[in-house]
Amino acid sequence: MSIVEITANDLDVEKFIKDKTADISKAVGNDTAINALSGGVDSSTVTLLGHMALDKKLKTYFIDNGLMRKDEPQEVVSIFSKMGVNVEIIDARQEFFAALKDIDDPEKKREAITQTFYKKVFGRLVKESGAKHLLQGTILTDVDETVAGIKRQHNVFEQLGIDPQETFGYKIIEPLLQLRKDGVRKVAEGLGLPEVIFNRPPFPGPALAARVIGAVTPEDVELVRQATVIMEEVFGDMDSFQNMAILHKDRVTGMRNGKREFGRQIEIRCWESTDARTATPMRVDYKTLFYLADRITKEVRGVVSVTYHIAEKPPSTMEVV
């Protein structure tokens, strides 16, 4: 099925919202639908479109997979509670870490997360709620990168010949499929979402699992989570598209207290982009980078090296795995 792109310049936000809420309402009918809210602009936009279309026929969940940034589940749920949208947090941390145990291949990690999310966690929620539809925020860039074989996105199915109804037991509705990130931001703002949401930097579906090279453990996720907190504090006023801290697999030689230490390495990426199809590393001044590295090596236990990524997309990609 060919997807007709609606560019941000051609987007009529009011008409798009009206059309998509009508489409969602028609697709669900008198049934119940569910969706997962992560706090990213895509899932947040779908959540609000869904509640406008379905009201109490849509049940919204935040899946706490143990891979999110510090305090993210509580902060996101609080934002939507103030908007009158009830969100239930589902604790699935043990399930996700069990599924990821000893897997270091990037695509296998994504597949483990996909299967745990859609088949196990949402499969259970579908049975409990009686829902027949799942709303999700797949955008055109997700499809492009997956079909091209660049990176399998966790939320792309039908374009790969996978029938969600047959595979998972429910139909998937994707209202944002014709848009890229800049268009989604315009819709989010038009829906009345706060700026902290509609200008929120992109965050991968596999969350911090995409920021750990190699096998994912709770300890490594906590390490990269701490580095992410520091990075976001230091880059807080940076006018960038996306920032990230990445934990490398190999240990590197360092020194601490006059002794050799085989420690961990954090890579920092800070991107300039419009729609995520192409991107350029920001030219961050050395003083800021030095301060960031100093804080991470002092505050994140075991880290002895901090590097800054300078290759453009393409040939690089925005996420490391």
SEBATI-857003 format. One record per residue (C-alpha): residue in one letter; x, y negated, z negated. Coordinates in Angstrom, 3 decimals, padded with zeros to 6 digits. Each point is the difference from the previous one (the first is absolute). Last residue first. Layout:
N
ATOM   marpa          u          v          w
ATOM       a          X          Y          Z
...
END
This chain:
321
ATOM   marpa          u          v          w
ATOM       v    021.870   -000.781   -017.224
ATOM       v    001.758   -003.403   -000.239
ATOM       e   -003.070   -002.152    000.430
ATOM       m    000.179   -002.910    002.441
ATOM       t    001.346    002.054    002.876
ATOM       s    003.444   -000.436    001.559
ATOM       p    000.590   -000.082    003.757
ATOM       p   -002.265   -001.979    000.178
ATOM       k   -000.517   -001.597   -002.506
ATOM       e    003.151   -001.974   -000.843
ATOM       a    003.059    001.216   -001.947
ATOM       i    001.152   -002.077   -003.019
ATOM       h   -000.746    002.099   -003.113
ATOM       y    001.444   -001.333   -003.270
ATOM       t    002.006    002.246   -002.369
ATOM       v   -000.001    000.524   -003.785
ATOM       s    002.450    002.366   -001.732
ATOM       v    000.549    001.200   -003.580
ATOM       v   -003.538    001.063   -000.999
ATOM       g   -000.044    002.365   -003.009
ATOM       r   -002.495   -001.900   -002.126
ATOM       v   -001.795   -002.836    001.698
ATOM       e    000.644   -003.244   -001.909
ATOM       k    003.694   -000.730    000.601
ATOM       t    000.367    001.309    003.553
ATOM       i   -003.391   -001.453    000.952
ATOM       r    000.679   -003.403   -001.543
ATOM       d    003.415   -000.437    001.607
ATOM       a   -001.283    001.148    003.388
ATOM       l   -002.827   -002.550   -000.094
ATOM       y    002.336   -002.819   -001.087
ATOM       f    002.442    000.868    002.808
ATOM       l   -002.847    000.105    002.532
ATOM       t   -001.272   -003.400   -001.145
ATOM       k    003.483   -001.572    000.171
ATOM       y    000.590    001.611    003.398
ATOM       d   -002.919   -001.765    001.640
ATOM       v   -002.689    002.219    001.503
ATOM       r    000.046    000.038    003.793
ATOM       m   -003.212    001.960    000.365
ATOM       p    000.235    003.340    001.771
ATOM       t   -001.859   -000.072    003.332
ATOM       a   -003.174    001.866    000.897
ATOM       t   -001.865    001.440    002.971
ATOM       r   -003.301    001.882    000.050
ATOM       a   -000.721   -001.104   -003.571
ATOM       d   -002.588   -002.621    001.094
ATOM       t    001.636   -003.334   -000.768
ATOM       s    003.470    000.869   -001.280
ATOM       e    002.851   -001.180   -002.262
ATOM       w    001.305    002.789   -002.200
ATOM       c    001.883    000.389   -003.296
ATOM       r    001.656    003.380   -000.585
ATOM       i    002.038    000.884   -003.100
ATOM       e    001.968    003.244   -000.348
ATOM       i    000.580    001.433   -003.479
ATOM       q    002.894    002.385   -000.662
ATOM       r    000.326    002.380   -002.939
ATOM       g    002.998    000.757   -002.169
ATOM       f    003.144    002.098   -000.183
ATOM       e    001.669   -001.934   -002.803
ATOM       r    003.721   -000.660   -000.429
ATOM       k    000.990   -001.566   -003.318
ATOM       g    000.973   -003.519   -001.039
ATOM       n   -003.386   -000.741   -001.545
ATOM       r   -001.716    000.817    003.296
ATOM       m    001.570    000.824    003.310
ATOM       g   -001.617    001.319    003.170
ATOM       t    000.253    002.936    002.368
ATOM       v   -003.088    000.795    002.023
ATOM       r   -002.811    002.523   -000.498
ATOM       d   -001.899    001.199    003.022
ATOM       k   -003.786   -000.162    000.207
ATOM       h   -000.540   -003.701    000.529
ATOM       l   -002.632   -001.957   -001.925
ATOM       i   -001.765   -002.685    002.019
ATOM       a   -001.128   -003.475   -001.116
ATOM       m   -002.506   -001.726    002.237
ATOM       n   -001.107   -003.322    001.425
ATOM       q   -002.678   -000.723    002.602
ATOM       f   -001.131   -002.895    002.210
ATOM       s    002.258   -002.623   -001.576
ATOM       d   -000.536   -003.524   -001.291
ATOM       m    002.201    000.551   -003.051
ATOM       d   -001.452   -001.496   -003.178
ATOM       g   -000.062    003.307   -001.916
ATOM       f    003.279    001.317    001.430
ATOM       v    001.696    000.131   -003.426
ATOM       e   -003.122    001.246   -001.835
ATOM       e   -000.881    002.442    002.791
ATOM       m    003.531    001.423   -000.020
ATOM       i   -000.038    000.399   -003.792
ATOM       v   -003.319    001.852    000.005
ATOM       t    001.117    002.111    002.978
ATOM       a    003.174    001.070   -001.822
ATOM       q   -002.134    001.208   -002.913
ATOM       r   -002.278    001.947    002.363
ATOM       v    003.069    001.469    001.743
ATOM       l    001.128    001.459   -003.337
ATOM       e   -003.505    001.140   -000.968
ATOM       v   -000.342    001.805    003.330
ATOM       d    003.359    001.671   -000.589
ATOM       e   -001.093    001.273   -003.432
ATOM       p   -003.409    001.189    001.229
ATOM       t    001.803    002.057    002.665
ATOM       v   -000.082   -000.341    003.771
ATOM       a    002.372    002.048    002.146
ATOM       g    002.131   -001.970    002.427
ATOM       i    000.041   -003.716    000.689
ATOM       v   -002.330   -001.752   -002.454
ATOM       r   -001.827   -003.064    001.368
ATOM       a   -002.608    001.953    001.949
ATOM       a   -000.902    001.838   -003.218
ATOM       l   -000.507   -003.516   -001.404
ATOM       a   -003.340   -000.261    001.823
ATOM       p   -000.850    002.909    002.339
ATOM       g   -002.557   -002.399    001.571
ATOM       p    002.678   -002.612    000.519
ATOM       f   -000.241   -003.534   -001.459
ATOM       p   -000.534   -003.052    002.181
ATOM       p    000.520   -003.384   -001.689
ATOM       r   -003.161   -001.518   -001.530
ATOM       n   -001.168   -003.101    001.855
ATOM       f   -003.668    001.074    000.040
ATOM       i    000.251    001.446   -003.528
ATOM       v    001.796   -002.666   -002.076
ATOM       e   -001.864   -002.462    002.221
ATOM       p   -003.327    001.029   -001.536
ATOM       l   -002.540    001.952    002.106
ATOM       g   -002.768   -002.214    001.356
ATOM       l   -001.027    002.200    002.911
ATOM       g    001.492   -002.504    002.441
ATOM       e    003.349    000.294   -001.781
ATOM       a   -000.074    003.767    000.447
ATOM       v   -001.018   -000.377    003.649
ATOM       k    002.936   -002.325    000.668
ATOM       r    002.398    002.346   -001.796
ATOM       v   -001.285    002.921    002.094
ATOM       g    000.824   -001.915    003.170
ATOM       d    003.603   -000.583   -001.080
ATOM       k    000.366    003.678   -000.938
ATOM       r   -001.183    001.414    003.311
ATOM       l   -003.603    000.482    000.960
ATOM       q   -002.070    002.397    002.131
ATOM       l   -000.035    002.783   -002.638
ATOM       l   -001.263   -002.271   -002.764
ATOM       p   -003.426    001.646   -000.493
ATOM       e    001.367    003.539   -000.389
ATOM       i   -002.758    002.425   -001.079
ATOM       i    001.115    003.536   -000.888
ATOM       k   -002.401    002.950   -000.016
ATOM       y    000.081    002.606   -002.763
ATOM       g    000.993    003.618   -000.615
ATOM       f    003.779   -000.303    000.041
ATOM       t    001.159    001.834    003.132
ATOM       e   -003.299    000.454    001.897
ATOM       q   -001.372   -003.449   -000.769
ATOM       p    003.461   -001.567    000.303
ATOM       d    000.406    001.380    003.575
ATOM       i    003.713   -000.139    000.836
ATOM       g    000.763   -000.672    003.682
ATOM       l    002.890   -002.360   -000.724
ATOM       q   -002.107   -003.121    000.620
ATOM       e   -002.658    001.562   -002.253
ATOM       f    002.374    000.136   -002.960
ATOM       v    001.961   -003.102   -001.036
ATOM       n   -000.002   -000.895   -003.718
ATOM       h    003.364    001.350   -001.203
ATOM       q    001.972   -001.738    002.731
ATOM       r    002.301    002.313    001.927
ATOM       k    002.987   -002.085    001.046
ATOM       i    001.508   -000.809    003.378
ATOM       g   -001.842    002.780    001.837
ATOM       a   -001.653   -002.412    002.433
ATOM       v   -003.406    001.194   -001.206
ATOM       t    000.952   -000.764   -003.609
ATOM       e    001.500   -003.423    000.655
ATOM       d   -002.928   -001.123    002.155
ATOM       v   -002.639    001.351   -002.399
ATOM       d    001.383   -001.765   -003.057
ATOM       t    000.476   -003.179    002.074
ATOM       l   -003.703    000.089    000.936
ATOM       i   -001.215   -000.106   -003.589
ATOM       t   -001.282    002.786   -002.289
ATOM       g   -001.851   -001.512   -002.961
ATOM       q   -002.140    002.864   -001.234
ATOM       l   -003.678    000.723   -000.583
ATOM       l   -000.774    003.629   -000.855
ATOM       h   -003.368    001.506    000.927
ATOM       k   -002.141    002.920   -001.173
ATOM       a   -000.139   -000.870   -003.687
ATOM       g   -001.582    002.478   -002.425
ATOM       s    001.828   -001.680   -002.858
ATOM       e    001.579    003.073   -001.626
ATOM       k    000.634    001.814    003.283
ATOM       v    001.461   -003.096    001.641
ATOM       l    002.118   -000.725   -003.076
ATOM       r    001.509    003.498    000.132
ATOM       g    000.857   -000.272    003.693
ATOM       f    001.318   -003.460   -000.762
ATOM       v    002.582    001.346   -002.424
ATOM       k    000.796    003.342    001.670
ATOM       k   -000.522   -000.333    003.754
ATOM       y    000.478   -003.696    000.677
ATOM       f    002.569   -001.101   -002.586
ATOM       t    001.866    003.245   -000.564
ATOM       q    000.112    000.765    003.727
ATOM       t    001.221   -003.476    000.905
ATOM       i    002.560   -000.108   -002.816
ATOM       a    001.467    003.349    001.033
ATOM       e   -000.033   -001.125    003.648
ATOM       r    001.874   -003.183   -000.853
ATOM       k    002.608    001.981   -001.941
ATOM       k    000.297    002.457    002.894
ATOM       e    000.611   -002.928    002.351
ATOM       p    002.744   -001.444   -002.205
ATOM       d    001.827    003.340   -000.629
ATOM       d    001.027    000.088   -003.684
ATOM       i   -002.610    002.327   -001.511
ATOM       d    001.107    001.456   -003.374
ATOM       k   -003.311   -000.835   -001.743
ATOM       l   -002.258   -002.229    002.091
ATOM       a   -003.220    001.990   -000.548
ATOM       a    000.645    000.263   -003.749
ATOM       f    000.690   -003.739   -000.127
ATOM       f   -003.302   -000.685    001.749
ATOM       e   -002.107    002.303   -002.169
ATOM       q    001.541   -001.227   -003.258
ATOM       r   -000.712   -003.632    000.822
ATOM       a   -003.643    000.472    000.963
ATOM       d   -001.585   -002.331   -002.563
ATOM       i   -003.097   -001.402    001.734
ATOM       i   -000.715   -003.678   -000.686
ATOM       e   -003.627   -001.017    000.601
ATOM       v   -000.698   -003.266    001.807
ATOM       n   -003.094   -002.140   -000.585
ATOM       v   -000.285   -002.940    002.390
ATOM       g   -001.472   -003.178   -001.493
ATOM       m    002.765   -002.304    001.226
ATOM       k    001.534   -000.203   -003.486
ATOM       s    000.056    003.809   -000.031
ATOM       f    001.905   -000.141    003.271
ATOM       i    002.909   -001.912   -001.519
ATOM       s    000.002    002.149   -003.158
ATOM       v    000.145    003.247    002.005
ATOM       v    003.036   -001.337    001.866
ATOM       e    001.857   -000.963   -003.185
ATOM       q   -000.775    003.276   -001.796
ATOM       p    001.163    002.199    002.892
ATOM       e    003.123   -002.115    000.671
ATOM       d    001.462   -000.001   -003.525
ATOM       k    003.542    000.496    001.407
ATOM       r   -000.007    000.993    003.658
ATOM       m   -001.756    003.168    001.157
ATOM       l    001.331    003.550    000.297
ATOM       g   -001.714    001.641   -002.973
ATOM       n   -002.863    001.053    002.273
ATOM       d   -002.559   -002.275   -001.651
ATOM       i   -002.825    000.269    002.522
ATOM       f   -002.099   -003.159   -000.221
ATOM       y   -003.587    000.961    000.751
ATOM       t   -002.940   -001.713    001.664
ATOM       k   -003.490    001.519    000.230
ATOM       l   -002.120   -001.394    002.827
ATOM       k   -003.790    000.515   -000.069
ATOM       k   -000.146   -002.695   -002.703
ATOM       d    000.417   -002.809    002.543
ATOM       l    000.168    001.587    003.457
ATOM       a    000.885   -002.694    002.543
ATOM       m    001.415   -002.702   -002.268
ATOM       h    001.611    002.707   -002.136
ATOM       g    001.636    001.524    003.049
ATOM       l    001.294   -003.294    001.364
ATOM       l    001.432   -000.745   -003.465
ATOM       t    001.753    003.355   -000.267
ATOM       v    001.193   -000.102    003.620
ATOM       t    001.663   -003.369   -000.626
ATOM       s    001.631    001.263   -003.190
ATOM       s    001.266    003.142    001.744
ATOM       d    001.673   -002.037    002.734
ATOM       v    001.260   -002.873   -002.211
ATOM       g    001.703    002.351   -002.435
ATOM       g   -001.628    000.448   -003.401
ATOM       s    000.005    003.789    000.244
ATOM       l   -003.759    000.524    000.258
ATOM       a   -001.213    003.453    000.992
ATOM       n   -003.405    000.376    001.596
ATOM       i   -003.243    001.876   -000.479
ATOM       a   -003.240    000.236    001.937
ATOM       t   -003.506    001.097   -001.006
ATOM       d   -002.732    000.890    002.480
ATOM       n   -003.060   -002.027    001.018
ATOM       g    001.607   -001.223    003.209
ATOM       v    003.767    000.385   -000.157
ATOM       a    000.733   -000.784    003.667
ATOM       k   -002.690   -002.697    000.282
ATOM       s    001.163   -001.846   -003.119
ATOM       i    003.621    000.187    001.102
ATOM       d   -000.808   -001.327    003.477
ATOM       a   -002.104   -002.851   -001.426
ATOM       t    002.810   -000.954   -002.382
ATOM       k    002.364    000.137    002.965
ATOM       d   -002.053   -002.245    002.272
ATOM       k   -000.655   -002.715   -002.598
ATOM       i    003.619   -000.041   -001.185
ATOM       f    001.277   -000.154    003.587
ATOM       k   -002.464   -002.755    000.912
ATOM       e    001.149   -002.182   -002.905
ATOM       v    003.676    000.678    000.713
ATOM       d   -000.087   -000.737    003.725
ATOM       l    003.375    001.514    000.909
ATOM       d    001.573   -001.059    003.293
ATOM       n    003.123   -001.514   -001.569
ATOM       a    000.340    002.859   -002.528
ATOM       t   -000.101    002.492    002.863
ATOM       i   -002.932    002.369    000.426
ATOM       e    001.403    003.222    001.422
ATOM       v   -002.206    002.404    001.952
ATOM       i    000.718    003.518   -001.252
ATOM       s    000.015    002.766    002.627
ATOM       m   -001.401    003.348   -001.093
END
